[in-house]
Amino acid sequence: MIFNNTKATNTDASGAILQVKDLHYVYDEMNVALKGINVSIYPGERIAVVGSNGAGKSTFFLNINGVLTPEQGEIRFHDIPVTKKTLKQLRKNIGIVFQYADNQIVASTVKAEVSFGPMNLKLPREVVQAKVKTAMEYMNISEFGDRPPHYLSGGEKKRVAIADIIAMEPEVIIFDEPTAALDPVNASMLEEVLSRLSEEGKTLLISTHDVDFTYRWAERVLVFCDGQIIADGTPLEIFRNQEVVERANLQRPMMLDVYEGLVSAGVLPDDQAYPKVPSELQAYLNNR
């Protein structure tokens, strides 16, 4: 894990799909959102982005997606600097699913909504139709094709919003608080979709306050605090570092506390097993 009092970065850019160097963003004189972000993102990574509200996570996403323009610094996609000339390529290949689906949905029917992105790429009609069909089947919303999306349930809207991005076939998909307002059934559905996208080689960045999800799903965690990345490491490294947890106002995952409590009580040996889900803990207990 990389950590210090001012900045944490992974600066080895060899093989990186996305490189961010000294990124600053200012909304106004009283709101400096990003203060020198340095990080490299690699193909196929599952990255959780954590930190308090206002720490800079969403602003970071909007900068690397090309929605916002940095005040200072450089973003490179496949080692090519992002400029006005290359911005379209960045936006095509880095999709973002917003926290609230209603902020993303603009069309009058689900099929038109999912078609919106591919059509803007000026692709042939038959290519657009194929991409839309695939994306709607992927998210199990084919039956909603002619329905107005704004009359769907929250979970159904989220599936439409994700289908929007899948239809664009980006290399990187960003999810900003994807489980916000979802019930347990739809949250479970979303996690299955994330696992499937990861298995297909997509690079995923997910902003979340759910430390239990972060602990079991992510392979890398970026911790934001006051516009900086203060830690960059595995979930276990992050959540076992009390300094990081306290500074970023995080909670420790339940499974981590349960396991370490059992070890502390002498119920389990201190063999660094660290199960991430209850089924893993149960299997570990059964095999002792």
N, C-alpha and C positions, 0 to 999 in steps of 0.2 A: 504493500500500500504506500502511496505517496501522500505525505501530509506535513504541513507546517503551519505556522500561525497566520500566514498571509496568502499562500497560493499552493494548490496541488495540481499537478499536470502529468499527463502522459505525453511526452514530446517526441518519442521515437515515431517518426512519420513513415518509416519504410513499410510499404504495403497498405497504408491507410487509404480508406475511401474518402475520408473527410478530415481536413486539418484546419484547426482554428488557432490563430496566432494573435495574441495581445488584443483580444476583442473588447472594445468598449462601446457602450450604448447609453445615451443620456436622453431621457424624456424631456426634462427641463432642469434648471439650475438646482432645484430642490429634490430631484429624483434621478440619481445616477444609478441605472439599473444593472449594468455590467461593468466590471472594473478589471479588465485585463485577463480575459479567459484564454487559456492555452490548453488544448486537448486534441488528441487524434482518435478517430473512430475507425474501426477495422471491419472488413466485410464479415457478415454473419453474426456479429456480436449481439448479445441480449443485455441491454444496459438500462438500469433503473436510475432515474434522476430524482433525487430526494432533497428535501429542505423545506423550511417554513414558507408560508405564503409571503410573497414579496421578496424572496431570496434571489430571483432572477431566472428561474427555470423557464417560464413561458417566453420571456424576452429572448433568452438564448435560443429556444426553438424557432422563434419567428425570424431571428437573424440567420440561422443556418439553413432555413427554408427559403430565404430570399424575400420574405414579406417585409422585413425591416432592413434598413441599410445601416451598417455600423458607423459610429462616429470615428472610430479608429481601429486599426487592425486588419487582418487578412483572413479570408476563408478560401480554402483550396479544395476543389472537388476532383478526385483522381489526379491530384497534383497540378491542376490547372486553376489559376487564380479566378475567383468569381468577380466578373466585371459586368457592365451593362450588356456586353456582347455575349457573355456566357451565362447570364442569369437565367435565361429560358431553360437551358440544359439542367441547371441546378433544380429549378422548380419542377421540371418533369421527373427528375429522379429522386427527389426527396419529398415525399408526401406527408401531410400532417392531418391527423384526425383530432379535431378540436374537442375540448372538454364537453361542451354543450352542442349536441347535434343540430339544434335549431339554428345555431350560428353558421352552420356549414351548408345546410340544405336550402336550395334556391328555386328548384324547379317545381312544376305543378303535378308531376307524377313521379313515381319511384324510378321507372325506366328512363325518363328524361333526365332525372337527377344523376343517375349512374352514367348516363351518356355524356354528361356535360364536359367532363375533363377530356376524354378521348376526342370529342368533337372539336374542342379548342386546339388540339394538336393537329387539326386539319388532316386527319387520317381518312382513308377511303371508307365509304359507308359500310361495306361488308366487314372491314376490319373493326370498326367501331361496334357493330352489332355483335361480332364474335367476342370482343372484350367485355361488353356489357353482359352478355349471356353467361360467360364464364364467371364474372364477378358476382352476379346475382345468385348463381348456383352455389358458389363458394360460401356465400353468407346466408344461404337458404331463404332467400327473399323473392324467388321467381314468381310466386303466387301474388306478390304485392305489386307487380309491374305497372298496372294501370291505376293504382290507388294514390290519392294525394298523400305525400309523406308526412305532412303536418298533422294528419289524423291518426298516425300510428302511435303505438305505445313508446315509452322512452327506450326500452330495449330494442324495439324494432327500428326506431330512428337511428340508434347507434349502429345497428347492422347495416343500414343504408349508408351511413356516413363512412363506414369502413369499406363497403363495396365501392363507393366513390373513388377511394384511393387505390384499391386493388385493381380497378379497371385501368388505371394509369400505368400499372406495372412498374412502380418505382423500385429503386435499389434499396432505399432507406425509408422506413415508415416511422413517423413520430406520433406517439399517442400522448395527448395532454390530459392527464387525470381521466383515463378511459373508463374507470368504474364509477365515476361520479353519478349519483342518482340511480344506479342500477341495483335491482334486487339480486339476491343470491343466485337465482337461476340464470339470469342474464350475465352476471359477473363470471359465473362458471363457464358459460358459453364463450364469453370473451377470452378467458384464459385458454380455452381449447383452440380458439382461432389464433391466438398469439403463438401457441406451441406449434401449430401447423405452419404458420408463416416462417417461424424460426427453422423448422425442419426443411423448408424449401430454400433456405439460404438467405432470407431477407435480414437486413440489419435493422434492429428494433431499438428505439429509444423511448422509454416510457416514464413520464412524470407521475409520481404517485406518493400519497401519504400512507399507503398501506404497507407497513414494514413487514408483515407476515408474507404478503405476496412477494415483496422485494427479496426476502430471504430465500424463499423456495424457488423463485423463477429466474432471477437475474444471475448472470455470471460476472457482472461488473456493476459497480455502483459509483455514480458521481454525486458528491454531496455539495450542494450550493448553500452559501451563507453570505448575506450582505453583498451580493453581486459578484462573488468569487467562488471558484471551486476549491473547497478547503480539504477535500479528501477524494481519492480515486483508488478503489481497490475491490476485492471480492466482498460479497455480503458478509462473510464471516469476519474478515479483517475490519470492515467498517463498524459492525455492530458490537464487536468486542473491544473497540477503542472508546473508552468512556469519555475521553476528551472530545472526540468527534461527536459522539451522541449528545453530550450536553451542549456543546457550542451550537450545533445545528437544531437543537430542540427536537431531537428524534426520540422515539421509544425503541426499546429492544424487542425483537420478535419473540412471541410467546414460546416457540419451540426452543429457542436458544436458552431462555430462562428456565424452562422445564428441564432440559438436558443438564445444564450446569447445576441446577438445584439437586437433581438426582445424583450427580457426581459428588457434589459437596456433602450430601447426606450419606455417602458411602454405598448407595444403592447400586450405582454403576461404577465401573473402573474408569479412570481418567485416560481413556485411549483415543481421545480426539475424534470420536465417531461423528458427532454433530449432525444428527438426523434433521431433515428440513421439514418433514410433514409427519403427522401422527402415525401413518402406516409404516414409515421407516423406523420410527421409535418402537412400535409394536413388534416389528420384525426383529429388531435388534434385541429386544427383551426376550423374545421367544427363542432366539438362538444362543442365549447365554447358557 
